[in-house]
Amino acid sequence: MRRLFRGIAAVLILVMIALVSAMVTMRLAIHGTEVRVPALADMPVADAVRTLRARALQVTIDGRYYSPSVAAGAVLTQSPAAGTRVRKRWPVRLAVSLGPQKVPIPPLEGLEESLAAMTIRRLGLQLGNVVALPYPYAPANTVISQTPLAKADSVLDPRVSLLTAAPEPTEASASIVPDLTGVPFTQAAWTVIHAGFQIAPIRTPAAPQPGSAFGAGPVPPGTVVAQNPLAGSQIRAGDAIQLSVQP
């Protein structure tokens, strides 16, 4: 019995040793594919790129910004932070310094949008977001506000965003009302809908209409005997036409 217990204990010990060995091997394998992100702040961007690639890390330039304290062309910020453990081929995002602001922000309010954009690019700045807003106090496509403001200093971002006056919506073109009198209501309704108009509630004449206006015989029931607006009138697409139908 003792030999049996000793044998079982030996097997358990061997299993535990195998499990521990496997865990250690797996941990070494995992950490073998990890690297620490180096400190890149103030480093010339070309040197930073070489440093990252030497550690099998990828590089993404995440914008360029003004800085009064970091020289132009040097790394301003990085993500992940220095010392962070990451897997190989992990992307490291760098923001690059443009140095101190040297270009004044021009006044753009009142300029036409395309002229304002041309002015921004001519000064070496970048055009940011352009948003149009209904504004009745300025001509369409005119700049009504800007960010940063004109002559702003200590600007961090070289992009200039514009708020412009939106063009007034164009009214729908007028259409000619067709002549619908004397035709069956179903045909008239199809004509109205196909032309892009709507049908107003149907009117029924107080008394059946005589046939003189529509031919020698009596007017058949269901025939359009009047309409509003009259044939030849100009209305906009989507307006309603009211039909009077012979009962």
C-alpha positions as CSV (number, residue, x, y, z in Angstrom):
1,M,0.0,0.0,0.0
2,R,2.8,2.3,0.9
3,R,4.4,1.6,-2.5
4,L,1.1,2.6,-4.2
5,F,0.9,5.9,-2.3
6,R,4.5,6.6,-3.1
7,G,3.9,5.9,-6.8
8,I,0.9,8.2,-6.9
9,A,2.8,10.9,-5.1
10,A,5.7,10.6,-7.5
11,V,3.3,10.9,-10.5
12,L,1.6,14.0,-9.0
13,I,5.0,15.6,-8.4
14,L,6.0,14.9,-12.0
15,V,2.7,16.4,-13.3
16,M,3.2,19.5,-11.2
17,I,6.8,19.9,-12.5
18,A,5.5,19.6,-16.1
19,L,2.8,22.2,-15.5
20,V,5.2,24.6,-14.0
21,S,7.7,24.1,-16.8
22,A,5.0,24.7,-19.4
23,M,3.9,27.9,-17.7
24,V,7.4,29.2,-17.5
25,T,8.0,28.3,-21.1
26,M,4.8,30.0,-22.2
27,R,5.6,33.1,-20.2
28,L,9.1,33.3,-21.7
29,A,7.6,32.9,-25.2
30,I,5.1,35.7,-24.6
31,H,7.6,38.1,-23.1
32,G,10.0,37.2,-25.8
33,T,7.7,39.0,-28.3
34,E,7.3,42.1,-26.1
35,V,9.5,45.2,-26.1
36,R,9.5,48.4,-24.0
37,V,8.6,51.6,-25.8
38,P,11.7,54.0,-25.7
39,A,11.6,57.6,-24.6
40,L,11.4,59.7,-27.7
41,A,10.4,63.2,-26.5
42,D,12.6,66.0,-28.0
43,M,14.3,63.4,-30.3
44,P,14.6,64.4,-34.0
45,V,11.8,62.5,-35.8
46,A,14.2,60.7,-38.1
47,D,16.1,59.3,-35.1
48,A,12.9,58.4,-33.4
49,V,11.7,56.4,-36.4
50,R,15.1,54.5,-36.6
51,T,14.9,53.8,-32.8
52,L,11.4,52.4,-33.1
53,R,12.1,50.3,-36.2
54,A,15.2,48.8,-34.5
55,R,12.8,47.5,-31.8
56,A,10.4,46.1,-34.4
57,L,7.8,48.8,-33.6
58,Q,5.7,50.6,-36.2
59,V,5.5,54.4,-36.5
60,T,2.5,56.7,-37.1
61,I,2.9,60.5,-37.4
62,D,-0.1,61.8,-35.5
63,G,0.0,65.5,-36.6
64,R,2.3,68.4,-36.4
65,Y,1.8,71.2,-33.9
66,Y,3.4,74.5,-32.8
67,S,5.6,74.4,-29.6
68,P,7.5,77.2,-28.0
69,S,9.8,74.7,-26.2
70,V,10.4,71.8,-28.6
71,A,12.6,72.4,-31.7
72,A,11.0,72.0,-35.1
73,G,11.2,68.5,-36.4
74,A,11.5,66.9,-32.9
75,V,9.0,64.6,-31.2
76,L,6.5,66.5,-29.2
77,T,4.5,63.7,-27.7
78,Q,4.3,59.9,-28.0
79,S,1.7,57.2,-27.4
80,P,2.1,54.7,-25.7
81,A,4.3,56.4,-23.1
82,A,7.9,55.6,-22.6
83,G,8.5,52.3,-20.7
84,T,5.2,50.7,-21.7
85,R,5.5,47.0,-22.6
86,V,3.9,46.3,-26.0
87,R,4.1,43.5,-28.6
88,K,6.5,43.8,-31.5
89,R,5.0,45.6,-34.6
90,W,2.8,47.7,-32.2
91,P,2.2,51.2,-33.7
92,V,3.7,54.1,-31.8
93,R,2.0,57.4,-32.5
94,L,4.2,60.5,-32.6
95,A,3.2,64.2,-32.7
96,V,5.9,66.3,-34.3
97,S,6.8,69.9,-33.3
98,L,6.7,72.7,-35.8
99,G,8.6,75.0,-33.4
100,P,7.3,78.3,-32.2
101,Q,4.4,79.9,-34.2
102,K,5.9,82.1,-36.9
103,V,2.9,82.7,-39.2
104,P,0.2,85.2,-38.0
105,I,-3.4,84.0,-38.3
106,P,-4.9,86.2,-41.1
107,P,-8.3,87.9,-40.8
108,L,-10.7,85.9,-43.0
109,E,-14.2,87.1,-42.0
110,G,-16.0,88.6,-45.0
111,L,-13.9,86.7,-47.5
112,E,-15.4,84.2,-50.0
113,E,-14.7,80.7,-48.9
114,S,-12.4,79.7,-51.8
115,L,-10.4,83.0,-51.3
116,A,-10.1,82.3,-47.6
117,A,-8.9,78.8,-48.2
118,M,-6.3,80.1,-50.7
119,T,-5.1,82.6,-48.2
120,I,-4.7,80.0,-45.5
121,R,-2.6,77.7,-47.8
122,R,-0.5,80.5,-49.2
123,L,0.7,81.4,-45.7
124,G,1.7,77.8,-45.0
125,L,-1.2,77.1,-42.7
126,Q,-3.7,74.2,-43.1
127,L,-7.4,74.4,-43.8
128,G,-9.4,72.8,-41.0
129,N,-13.1,72.1,-40.9
130,V,-15.4,74.2,-43.0
131,V,-19.0,74.3,-41.7
132,A,-21.9,76.1,-43.4
133,L,-24.6,77.7,-41.3
134,P,-27.8,79.4,-42.5
135,Y,-27.0,83.1,-42.0
136,P,-29.2,85.8,-43.7
137,Y,-26.8,88.7,-42.9
138,A,-24.0,87.8,-45.2
139,P,-23.7,86.6,-48.9
140,A,-23.7,82.9,-49.5
141,N,-20.3,81.1,-49.0
142,T,-18.9,84.1,-47.1
143,V,-16.8,83.4,-44.0
144,I,-18.6,84.6,-40.9
145,S,-16.3,83.3,-38.2
146,Q,-12.9,81.6,-37.9
147,T,-10.9,79.5,-35.4
148,P,-8.3,80.6,-34.3
149,L,-9.3,84.3,-34.4
150,A,-7.3,86.7,-36.5
151,K,-3.9,87.7,-35.1
152,A,-4.1,85.0,-32.4
153,D,-0.8,84.1,-30.8
154,S,0.4,81.0,-28.8
155,V,-1.6,78.8,-31.3
156,L,-0.8,75.1,-31.1
157,D,-2.5,73.8,-34.2
158,P,-1.7,75.2,-37.7
159,R,-5.2,74.4,-38.9
160,V,-7.7,77.2,-39.4
161,S,-11.4,76.2,-39.4
162,L,-14.1,78.3,-41.1
163,L,-17.8,79.0,-40.5
164,T,-19.5,80.1,-43.7
165,A,-22.9,81.4,-44.6
166,A,-24.9,78.6,-46.3
167,P,-26.6,79.4,-49.7
168,E,-30.3,79.9,-49.5
169,P,-32.2,76.8,-50.6
170,T,-33.5,77.1,-54.1
171,E,-37.2,77.0,-54.5
172,A,-38.7,74.2,-56.5
173,S,-39.3,75.2,-60.1
174,A,-42.9,76.0,-61.1
175,S,-45.0,73.5,-63.1
176,I,-48.0,74.0,-65.3
177,V,-51.3,72.6,-64.1
178,P,-52.7,70.2,-66.7
179,D,-56.4,70.4,-67.9
180,L,-58.2,67.6,-66.1
181,T,-61.8,68.5,-66.9
182,G,-63.8,66.1,-68.9
183,V,-61.7,63.0,-68.0
184,P,-62.6,60.2,-65.6
185,F,-61.4,60.8,-62.0
186,T,-59.1,57.8,-62.0
187,Q,-57.3,59.0,-65.1
188,A,-57.1,62.6,-63.7
189,A,-55.8,61.3,-60.3
190,W,-53.1,59.3,-62.1
191,T,-52.1,62.4,-64.1
192,V,-51.9,64.5,-60.9
193,I,-49.7,62.1,-59.0
194,H,-47.5,61.3,-62.0
195,A,-46.9,65.1,-62.5
196,G,-45.6,65.3,-58.9
197,F,-48.7,67.1,-57.4
198,Q,-51.0,66.0,-54.6
199,I,-54.8,65.5,-54.7
200,A,-56.9,67.7,-52.3
201,P,-60.2,66.3,-50.9
202,I,-62.6,65.8,-53.8
203,R,-65.5,68.2,-54.2
204,T,-68.9,67.1,-55.4
205,P,-71.1,69.7,-57.3
206,A,-74.4,70.5,-55.6
207,A,-76.2,69.5,-58.7
208,P,-75.2,67.3,-61.7
209,Q,-73.6,69.3,-64.4
210,P,-75.3,69.6,-67.8
211,G,-73.6,68.0,-70.7
212,S,-73.2,71.1,-72.8
213,A,-69.6,71.8,-71.7
214,F,-68.5,68.2,-72.2
215,G,-70.4,67.1,-75.3
216,A,-73.9,66.6,-76.5
217,G,-74.9,63.9,-73.9
218,P,-75.1,64.0,-70.1
219,V,-71.8,64.0,-68.1
220,P,-71.0,60.5,-67.0
221,P,-70.7,60.0,-63.2
222,G,-67.1,60.1,-62.0
223,T,-66.0,62.7,-64.6
224,V,-64.0,65.7,-63.5
225,V,-66.1,68.8,-64.1
226,A,-63.9,71.5,-62.4
227,Q,-60.5,71.9,-60.9
228,N,-58.6,74.3,-58.7
229,P,-56.1,75.7,-59.6
230,L,-57.3,76.2,-63.2
231,A,-55.5,74.6,-66.1
232,G,-52.5,76.5,-67.2
233,S,-51.7,77.9,-63.7
234,Q,-48.2,77.7,-62.3
235,I,-47.7,75.8,-59.0
236,R,-44.8,74.1,-57.3
237,A,-44.2,70.4,-57.2
238,G,-45.9,68.9,-54.2
239,D,-48.8,71.4,-54.2
240,A,-52.3,70.1,-54.1
241,I,-54.9,70.2,-56.9
242,Q,-58.6,69.9,-56.0
243,L,-61.0,68.2,-58.4
244,S,-64.8,68.5,-58.6
245,V,-66.3,65.1,-59.7
246,Q,-69.7,64.5,-61.3
247,P,-71.8,62.4,-58.8
